[in-house]
Amino acid sequence: MRDPAPSGSAVLQADNVSKRFGGNTVFADVSLSLGDKEIVGVIGPNGAGKTTLINILSGQLEPTAGRVRLRGGDVTGVSLAKRAKLGVVRTFQQTKTFKSGTVEENLRRAQMFSGSNLRMDEPYVRALLDRAGLLARLDHLSDTLPYGMQKMLGLIMAILTKPGVLLLDEPAAGLERSERFFIDDYVAAVVRELGASVLLVEHDMELVKRLCPRIAVLDGGRLIAEGPPAEVLSRRDVIEAYLGTADEEDLADA
Ligand SMILES: Nc1ncnc2c1ncn2[C@@H]1O[C@H](COP(=O)(O)OP(=O)(O)OP(=O)(O)O)[C@@H](O)[C@H]1O
């Protein structure tokens, strides 16, 4: 078993976390830490367990073994709702907005349910809404919007909960290439304006390389590499993890 990552400056930390579903071990002994205002990318081929790791860090799932710590305190058994109140917020691969309601109502509900005092007329929130094409559509029913806009709305709703740690599960999935630069502005605003730390699970390697000074690779039930993207993405074992998988073109694009 590896020693847990040093907890000194870690905001959120997985210590030797394992997850099994019945006889299927998704991963074992994974240790990963997220520092103050740090942006860490987690990559790996389909089925490697990236979403499962987010589920465990957010409190949606309990690990089979290991601990999750928030600013050094053990939050392993703490529920998703309580962890959200502590500032650990996740977003989803699919769009997650309230099906009924306008863009503005969705934004207000996100703010209300979290009890945050962040106003949607904060300049940087307005700038993101504008960037997403939503400022001109505040009175539109959200489920009538194109998929990409719904996805960006869901991401901005997460900001309105004022997270201290934001766990992003494939934020660029379903966005057009031209829309993907929204994610750059979004993550920059989260770190700069909220002082939050960000864990980014993503298949778009260009985006990962632009945003993440440090990445970790999950494959075959283990964390096989961790470090700066240029170094990690040129490693033989990382390239091999992607070879022959549908995700191979992710690395080829990078
Ligand atoms: N609730 C669950 N019950 C049983 N098995 C599950 C459950 N959630 C995930 N798994 C299994 O865990 C493994 C990892 O899935 P996960 O969705 O975490 O992978 P991923 O790396 O996020 O994949 P992708 O890149 O395709 O989104 C898969 O084999 C999946 O079938």
The ligand as an SDF file (V2000), in Angstrom:
LIG
                    3D

 31 33  0  0  0  0  0  0  0  0999 V2000
  -23.0620    1.9470   -9.8020 N   0  0  0  0  0  0  0  0  0  0  0  0
  -22.3050    1.0340  -10.4250 C   0  0  0  0  0  0  0  0  0  0  0  0
  -22.5510   -0.2830  -10.2790 N   0  0  0  0  0  0  0  0  0  0  0  0
  -21.7750   -1.2180  -10.8790 C   0  0  0  0  0  0  0  0  0  0  0  0
  -20.7170   -0.9230  -11.6640 N   0  0  0  0  0  0  0  0  0  0  0  0
  -20.4320    0.3720  -11.8530 C   0  0  0  0  0  0  0  0  0  0  0  0
  -21.2090    1.4240  -11.2510 C   0  0  0  0  0  0  0  0  0  0  0  0
  -20.6630    2.6230  -11.6160 N   0  0  0  0  0  0  0  0  0  0  0  0
  -19.6070    2.3300  -12.4040 C   0  0  0  0  0  0  0  0  0  0  0  0
  -19.4730    0.9860  -12.5470 N   0  0  0  0  0  0  0  0  0  0  0  0
  -18.4140    0.3070  -13.3210 C   0  0  0  0  0  0  0  0  0  0  0  0
  -17.1820    0.8800  -12.9260 O   0  0  0  0  0  0  0  0  0  0  0  0
  -16.2950    0.9680  -14.0460 C   0  0  0  0  0  0  0  0  0  0  0  0
  -15.7880    2.3760  -14.1800 C   0  0  0  0  0  0  0  0  0  0  0  0
  -16.8420    3.2240  -14.6380 O   0  0  0  0  0  0  0  0  0  0  0  0
  -16.6700    4.8080  -14.7180 P   0  0  0  0  0  0  0  0  0  0  0  0
  -17.9600    5.3520  -15.2600 O   0  0  0  0  0  0  0  0  0  0  0  0
  -16.2110    5.3300  -13.4220 O   0  0  0  0  0  0  0  0  0  0  0  0
  -15.5280    4.9590  -15.8010 O   0  0  0  0  0  0  0  0  0  0  0  0
  -14.9950    6.2580  -16.5470 P   0  0  0  0  0  0  0  0  0  0  0  0
  -13.5250    6.2150  -16.5050 O   0  0  0  0  0  0  0  0  0  0  0  0
  -15.6660    7.4740  -16.0060 O   0  0  0  0  0  0  0  0  0  0  0  0
  -15.5070    5.9960  -18.0460 O   0  0  0  0  0  0  0  0  0  0  0  0
  -15.9180    7.0330  -19.2240 P   0  0  0  0  0  0  0  0  0  0  0  0
  -14.6650    7.7030  -19.6720 O   0  0  0  0  0  0  0  0  0  0  0  0
  -16.4800    6.1170  -20.2670 O   0  0  0  0  0  0  0  0  0  0  0  0
  -16.9450    7.9850  -18.6540 O   0  0  0  0  0  0  0  0  0  0  0  0
  -17.0770    0.4510  -15.2370 C   0  0  0  0  0  0  0  0  0  0  0  0
  -16.7330   -0.9010  -15.4350 O   0  0  0  0  0  0  0  0  0  0  0  0
  -18.5150    0.5800  -14.8060 C   0  0  0  0  0  0  0  0  0  0  0  0
  -19.3190   -0.3600  -15.4590 O   0  0  0  0  0  0  0  0  0  0  0  0
  1  2  1  0
  2  3  1  0
  2  7  2  0
  3  4  2  0
  4  5  1  0
  5  6  2  0
  6  7  1  0
  6 10  1  0
  7  8  1  0
  8  9  2  0
  9 10  1  0
 10 11  1  0
 11 12  1  0
 11 30  1  0
 12 13  1  0
 13 14  1  0
 13 28  1  0
 14 15  1  0
 15 16  1  0
 16 17  2  0
 16 18  1  0
 16 19  1  0
 19 20  1  0
 20 21  2  0
 20 22  1  0
 20 23  1  0
 23 24  1  0
 24 25  2  0
 24 26  1  0
 24 27  1  0
 28 29  1  0
 28 30  1  0
 30 31  1  0
M  END
$$$$
